[in-house]
Amino acid sequence: MSLKNIYFVANWKMHGSINSSHLVKKIRNFSNKNAKLGKSKIILCVPYLFISLFKNILKNSSIKLGAQNVSNVPEDYGAYTGSISPRMLKDAGIKYIILGHSELREKGENNNSIKKKIGNSVKSNLNIILCVGESYSTYKTKKSIKFIKSQLQVLTKKTIKNTIIAYEPIWSIGTGKIPSEQYLNKTFDYLTQYCKKKYSLKPKILYGGSVNENNINVLKNIYNCSGFLIGGASLKYKSFTNLIKNYYK
Ligand code: 13P
């Protein structure tokens, strides 16, 4: 069994309720009981509403909390109705933040705004999980690499140090489809080489898109992959923990 330091990042999206504290307690107990998983990094990226509640549940655990978006204004506090700043997230116990998710890009989020969010979040010492990934038509017309490269322009020499890249092909999110191993290896290799060449560092790269307890056996073979960003399969105890267990089988 490999004890590689692997990230299992749950992206709850717009799911959860106060009752989800039962699920979080069970995941915490699972993580505490499985010493062999001690090297795994489990991160739960949950709606803002539940951060304080879950932080309390996770206080004696290695599981970290993440958020799914943040304001793009530079101020820590101010007259920005409905907004949450990186500073507020940090104070609430958040360690990671997902930025650039395709579901937000679809609603108008652009590189300019993502770059601001990354800069502000790094200033508040948050770790970034930057989502990149192409649509099906971009994939089909073999323009994925060019497209991903354009999405990586939001990073700088300073911010890359706090950033984990999550490669999530849009056509794989919530569809049950995953790219071939060969295609994934090629893409991960590109991302790795890009960061080595431009920033002289080896990046942490996650795969996201329909990851589940069955296909993890294939996905764990991706070369240079530091872990997974998990949507649907992170919402239930069995599917999330079986996925983690199967990774180590
Ligand atoms: P699914 O795992 O449900 O395909 O979602 C992936 C995702 O968007 C995680 O950010």
Residues whose N, C-alpha, C, O or C-beta is under 5 A from the ligand:
A	BS01	13P	N11 S172 I173 G174 T175 G208 G209 S210 V211 L229 I230 G231 G232 A233
